[in-house]
């Protein structure tokens, strides 16, 4: 099982490094070190998407951030992200996000961006390690008051069960909001303000 997960992770890494290029199943096969057919099967099994759907979602989400943050032409973004035509890009963007890329560029709205989680991070192990302890010095600094957006889980006990409950696409939504400073964070709410089992997803604004 671990060998399969590492193979899929290698394919994900390859896609991340070459997402704007023409990626073939043969390319992914060379990255995974398995046959093209078996590589496709492994990718579907562990990611839940075909390689082509995964690449398309990744390209579209990256293009949305490009349109949000830069003044650029739709045609330039389409070809930069690896799409073969502007019409094809616009249709794919609309199917994915429900809006036209030109309209989005003029007036960005929160979108459910695709978050390409690595499969190797879905399996984790908790360990208590007490070796090689070091002193930690804490320096307190003051920062401006922040607002917080919270999306709670009801039965989740950790990060992965939380994602299963509320959907990992919440991260993509928060990351699409430009006013959020830095990456959204996940934290446990204090006992006095949470019900048992609740987990909060927060974003600093």
PEDA-V214404 format. One line per field, one symbol per residue. psi: psi as a letter, one per 40 degrees, with the letter a starting at -180 (. if undefined). burial: I if it has 24 or more other C-alpha atoms within 12 Angstrom, else O. A space follows every 50 residues. Layout:
psi->???
burial->???
This chain:
psi->dddddddddddddddddfdeighiddddddddfiiddddddddddddeii ddddddddddddddddddeihiidddddddeeididddddddddddeeih ddddddghihigihhghhdeedhihhihheifiiihhhhhihiihiihhh hiideieadddddddeheedddddeehdehhaiiihihiideeiiheihh hihh.
burial->OOOIIIIIIIIIOIIIOOIIOOIOIOIIIOIIIIOOOOIIIIIOOIIOOI IOOIIIIIIIIIIIIIIIOOOOOIOOIIIIIIIOOOOOIIOIIOOIIOOI IIOIIOOIIIIIIIIIIOIIOOOOOOOOOOOOOOOOOOOOOOOOOOOOOI IIIOOOOOIOOIIOOOOIIIIIIIIIIIOOOOOIIIOIOOOOOOOOOIII IIIIO
